[in-house]
Amino acid sequence: MPQLNPNPWFAILMFTWLVFLYYLPMKIMGHTYPSEQTAQIPYFAQPENWLWPWF
């Protein structure tokens, strides 16, 4: 049965893993964002005192 011959499928498997393990991480790690975000100091609003009419 020719479909059980592992020679062509093993080569395809190895080539696919070679692409996944070598080429794609370089492409992903080489990605740059169009604008880098800068760290900002968080703004904390000061709570206002409540004016109770009965106090």
N, CA, C and O atoms as a Tinker XYZ file with bonds, in Angstrom:
   220  protein
     1  N      0.844000   -1.172000    0.000000    73     2
     2  CA     0.000000    0.000000    0.000000    64     1     3
     3  C      0.898000    1.247000    0.000000    63     2     4     5
     4  O      1.649000    1.448000    0.955000    81     3
     5  N      0.844000    2.079000   -1.029000    73     3     6
     6  CA     1.780000    3.189000   -1.154000    64     5     7
     7  C      1.541000    4.318000   -0.149000    63     6     8     9
     8  O      2.476000    5.065000    0.141000    81     7
     9  N      0.334000    4.474000    0.392000    73     7    10
    10  CA     0.092000    5.576000    1.311000    64     9    11
    11  C      0.777000    5.364000    2.658000    63    10    12    13
    12  O      0.857000    6.298000    3.456000    81    11
    13  N      1.267000    4.169000    2.927000    73    11    14
    14  CA     1.953000    3.906000    4.181000    64    13    15
    15  C      3.462000    4.110000    4.073000    63    14    16    17
    16  O      4.180000    3.883000    5.046000    81    15
    17  N      3.953000    4.531000    2.920000    73    15    18
    18  CA     5.375000    4.785000    2.739000    64    17    19
    19  C      5.721000    6.077000    3.476000    63    18    20    21
    20  O      5.215000    7.135000    3.101000    81    19
    21  N      6.575000    6.032000    4.525000    73    19    22
    22  CA     6.824000    7.220000    5.326000    64    21    23
    23  C      7.825000    8.194000    4.712000    63    22    24    25
    24  O      7.986000    9.294000    5.239000    81    23
    25  N      8.494000    7.845000    3.639000    73    23    26
    26  CA     9.562000    8.695000    3.122000    64    25    27
    27  C      9.080000   10.084000    2.706000    63    26    28    29
    28  O      9.648000   11.055000    3.206000    81    27
    29  N      8.097000   10.264000    1.846000    73    27    30
    30  CA     7.738000   11.646000    1.479000    64    29    31
    31  C      7.063000   12.405000    2.624000    63    30    32    33
    32  O      7.265000   13.611000    2.766000    81    31
    33  N      6.264000   11.712000    3.443000    73    31    34
    34  CA     5.550000   12.398000    4.519000    64    33    35
    35  C      6.487000   12.816000    5.644000    63    34    36    37
    36  O      6.277000   13.850000    6.278000    81    35
    37  N      7.514000   12.023000    5.890000    73    35    38
    38  CA     8.482000   12.391000    6.919000    64    37    39
    39  C      9.266000   13.631000    6.494000    63    38    40    41
    40  O      9.550000   14.493000    7.324000    81    39
    41  N      9.615000   13.729000    5.228000    73    39    42
    42  CA    10.320000   14.917000    4.740000    64    41    43
    43  C      9.432000   16.156000    4.844000    63    42    44    45
    44  O      9.907000   17.229000    5.216000    81    43
    45  N      8.164000   16.018000    4.522000    73    43    46
    46  CA     7.226000   17.138000    4.651000    64    45    47
    47  C      7.081000   17.538000    6.115000    63    46    48    49
    48  O      7.039000   18.729000    6.424000    81    47
    49  N      7.003000   16.572000    7.016000    73    47    50
    50  CA     6.907000   16.850000    8.439000    64    49    51
    51  C      8.148000   17.584000    8.928000    63    50    52    53
    52  O      8.029000   18.564000    9.663000    81    51
    53  N      9.310000   17.140000    8.545000    73    51    54
    54  CA    10.551000   17.788000    8.981000    64    53    55
    55  C     10.672000   19.207000    8.423000    63    54    56    57
    56  O     11.103000   20.115000    9.132000    81    55
    57  N     10.300000   19.398000    7.182000    73    55    58
    58  CA    10.358000   20.739000    6.591000    64    57    59
    59  C      9.380000   21.684000    7.268000    63    58    60    61
    60  O      9.696000   22.853000    7.489000    81    59
    61  N      8.203000   21.189000    7.596000    73    59    62
    62  CA     7.207000   22.011000    8.279000    64    61    63
    63  C      7.701000   22.421000    9.656000    63    62    64    65
    64  O      7.560000   23.584000   10.035000    81    63
    65  N      8.272000   21.501000   10.410000    73    63    66
    66  CA     8.795000   21.841000   11.735000    64    65    67
    67  C      9.999000   22.762000   11.630000    63    66    68    69
    68  O     10.213000   23.605000   12.500000    81    67
    69  N     10.777000   22.611000   10.584000    73    67    70
    70  CA    11.890000   23.529000   10.376000    64    69    71
    71  C     11.382000   24.951000   10.193000    63    70    72    73
    72  O     11.955000   25.892000   10.744000    81    71
    73  N     10.325000   25.113000    9.431000    73    71    74
    74  CA     9.730000   26.441000    9.239000    64    73    75
    75  C      9.178000   26.960000   10.555000    63    74    76    77
    76  O      9.409000   28.114000   10.914000    81    75
    77  N      8.444000   26.112000   11.282000    73    75    78
    78  CA     7.855000   26.556000   12.545000    64    77    79
    79  C      8.903000   26.932000   13.583000    63    78    80    81
    80  O      8.732000   27.914000   14.304000    81    79
    81  N      9.972000   26.174000   13.667000    73    79    82
    82  CA    10.950000   26.393000   14.729000    64    81    83
    83  C     12.043000   27.385000   14.378000    63    82    84    85
    84  O     12.700000   27.914000   15.275000    81    83
    85  N     12.252000   27.648000   13.115000    73    83    86
    86  CA    13.339000   28.538000   12.732000    64    85    87
    87  C     12.849000   29.852000   12.122000    63    86    88    89
    88  O     13.237000   30.928000   12.577000    81    87
    89  N     12.026000   29.772000   11.128000    73    87    90
    90  CA    11.643000   30.950000   10.364000    64    89    91
    91  C     10.582000   31.798000   11.054000    63    90    92    93
    92  O     10.729000   33.017000   11.136000    81    91
    93  N      9.527000   31.181000   11.545000    73    91    94
    94  CA     8.427000   31.948000   12.132000    64    93    95
    95  C      8.817000   32.699000   13.404000    63    94    96    97
    96  O      8.395000   33.847000   13.552000    81    95
    97  N      9.597000   32.132000   14.338000    73    95    98
    98  CA     9.979000   32.943000   15.508000    64    97    99
    99  C     10.792000   34.179000   15.131000    63    98   100   101
   100  O     10.654000   35.223000   15.769000    81    99
   101  N     11.635000   34.079000   14.104000    73    99   102
   102  CA    12.390000   35.258000   13.680000    64   101   103
   103  C     11.454000   36.329000   13.135000    63   102   104   105
   104  O     11.660000   37.516000   13.384000    81   103
   105  N     10.437000   35.923000   12.401000    73   103   106
   106  CA     9.487000   36.886000   11.861000    64   105   107
   107  C      8.656000   37.518000   12.973000    63   106   108   109
   108  O      8.373000   38.716000   12.934000    81   107
   109  N      8.270000   36.728000   13.950000    73   107   110
   110  CA     7.445000   37.255000   15.033000    64   109   111
   111  C      8.260000   38.178000   15.926000    63   110   112   113
   112  O      7.781000   39.247000   16.305000    81   111
   113  N      9.487000   37.783000   16.268000    73   111   114
   114  CA    10.313000   38.598000   17.154000    64   113   115
   115  C     10.816000   39.862000   16.453000    63   114   116   117
   116  O     11.160000   40.837000   17.121000    81   115
   117  N     10.863000   39.860000   15.135000    73   115   118
   118  CA    11.304000   41.034000   14.405000    64   117   119
   119  C     10.211000   42.059000   14.188000    63   118   120   121
   120  O     10.453000   43.112000   13.598000    81   119
   121  N      9.008000   41.762000   14.661000    73   119   122
   122  CA     7.893000   42.687000   14.473000    64   121   123
   123  C      8.082000   43.908000   15.365000    63   122   124   125
   124  O      8.412000   43.785000   16.544000    81   123
   125  N      7.873000   45.068000   14.797000    73   123   126
   126  CA     7.950000   46.303000   15.574000    64   125   127
   127  C      6.600000   47.002000   15.520000    63   126   128   129
   128  O      5.894000   46.948000   14.513000    81   127
   129  N      6.264000   47.644000   16.597000    73   127   130
   130  CA     5.012000   48.383000   16.662000    64   129   131
   131  C      5.214000   49.767000   16.046000    63   130   132   133
   132  O      6.316000   50.313000   16.121000    81   131
   133  N      4.182000   50.342000   15.445000    73   131   134
   134  CA     4.334000   51.647000   14.821000    64   133   135
   135  C      4.671000   52.756000   15.816000    63   134   136   137
   136  O      5.410000   53.677000   15.470000    81   135
   137  N      4.160000   52.694000   17.014000    73   135   138
   138  CA     4.488000   53.706000   18.019000    64   137   139
   139  C      4.596000   53.018000   19.369000    63   138   140   141
   140  O      3.689000   52.300000   19.788000    81   139
   141  N      5.701000   53.243000   20.035000    73   139   142
   142  CA     5.911000   52.650000   21.347000    64   141   143
   143  C      5.163000   53.466000   22.396000    63   142   144   145
   144  O      5.146000   54.695000   22.336000    81   143
   145  N      4.559000   52.793000   23.337000    73   143   146
   146  CA     3.847000   53.478000   24.399000    64   145   147
   147  C      4.836000   53.894000   25.476000    63   146   148   149
   148  O      5.803000   53.185000   25.753000    81   147
   149  N      4.590000   55.030000   26.070000    73   147   150
   150  CA     5.442000   55.509000   27.149000    64   149   151
   151  C      4.707000   55.342000   28.474000    63   150   152   153
   152  O      3.479000   55.403000   28.535000    81   151
   153  N      5.474000   55.135000   29.515000    73   151   154
   154  CA     4.883000   54.984000   30.833000    64   153   155
   155  C      4.396000   56.340000   31.332000    63   154   156   157
   156  O      5.120000   57.334000   31.262000    81   155
   157  N      3.201000   56.370000   31.822000    73   155   158
   158  CA     2.628000   57.603000   32.322000    64   157   159
   159  C      2.372000   57.469000   33.820000    63   158   160   161
   160  O      2.059000   56.389000   34.320000    81   159
   161  N      2.512000   58.587000   34.519000    73   159   162
   162  CA     2.223000   58.591000   35.939000    64   161   163
   163  C      0.705000   58.539000   36.115000    63   162   164   165
   164  O     -0.012000   59.365000   35.549000    81   163
   165  N      0.214000   57.580000   36.889000    73   163   166
   166  CA    -1.245000   57.490000   37.033000    64   165   167
   167  C     -1.797000   58.697000   37.783000    63   166   168   169
   168  O     -1.194000   59.182000   38.741000    81   167
   169  N     -2.933000   59.161000   37.337000    73   167   170
   170  CA    -3.596000   60.313000   37.957000    64   169   171
   171  C     -4.656000   59.781000   38.924000    63   170   172   173
   172  O     -5.560000   59.043000   38.531000    81   171
   173  N     -4.528000   60.165000   40.177000    73   171   174
   174  CA    -5.506000   59.768000   41.173000    64   173   175
   175  C     -6.320000   61.003000   41.554000    63   174   176   177
   176  O     -5.773000   61.988000   42.050000    81   175
   177  N     -7.601000   60.940000   41.323000    73   175   178
   178  CA    -8.475000   62.069000   41.657000    64   177   179
   179  C     -8.637000   62.157000   43.168000    63   178   180   181
   180  O     -8.821000   61.147000   43.847000    81   179
   181  N     -8.568000   63.365000   43.675000    73   179   182
   182  CA    -8.756000   63.574000   45.101000    64   181   183
   183  C    -10.262000   63.541000   45.402000    63   182   184   185
   184  O    -11.046000   64.228000   44.747000    81   183
   185  N    -10.653000   62.744000   46.391000    73   183   186
   186  CA   -12.091000   62.682000   46.703000    64   185   187
   187  C    -12.566000   63.998000   47.318000    63   186   188   189
   188  O    -11.855000   64.632000   48.098000    81   187
   189  N    -13.762000   64.383000   46.954000    73   187   190
   190  CA   -14.341000   65.608000   47.496000    64   189   191
   191  C    -15.098000   65.291000   48.777000    63   190   192   193
   192  O    -15.699000   64.225000   48.913000    81   191
   193  N    -15.059000   66.225000   49.704000    73   191   194
   194  CA   -15.804000   66.048000   50.950000    64   193   195
   195  C    -17.288000   66.224000   50.695000    63   194   196   197
   196  O    -17.709000   67.062000   49.898000    81   195
   197  N    -18.063000   65.416000   51.386000    73   195   198
   198  CA   -19.509000   65.530000   51.262000    64   197   199
   199  C    -20.015000   66.557000   52.259000    63   198   200   201
   200  O    -19.567000   66.603000   53.405000    81   199
   201  N    -20.925000   67.353000   51.825000    73   199   202
   202  CA   -21.537000   68.338000   52.710000    64   201   203
   203  C    -22.914000   67.830000   53.079000    63   202   204   205
   204  O    -23.857000   67.895000   52.291000    81   203
   205  N    -23.010000   67.312000   54.323000    73   203   206
   206  CA   -24.276000   66.764000   54.776000    64   205   207
   207  C    -25.130000   67.915000   55.327000    63   206   208   209
   208  O    -24.672000   68.619000   56.227000    81   207
   209  N    -26.331000   68.129000   54.832000    73   207   210
   210  CA   -27.140000   69.237000   55.320000    64   209   211
   211  C    -27.578000   69.055000   56.772000    63   210   212   213
   212  O    -27.865000   70.054000   57.432000    81   211
   213  N    -27.642000   67.847000   57.298000    73   211   214
   214  CA   -28.127000   67.627000   58.656000    64   213   215
   215  C    -26.983000   67.436000   59.676000    63   214   216   217
   216  O    -27.233000   67.107000   60.836000    81   215
   217  N    -25.771000   67.639000   59.248000    73   215   218
   218  CA   -24.657000   67.452000   60.154000    64   217   219
   219  C    -24.045000   68.756000   60.533000    63   218   220
   220  O    -23.083000   68.788000   61.299000    81   219
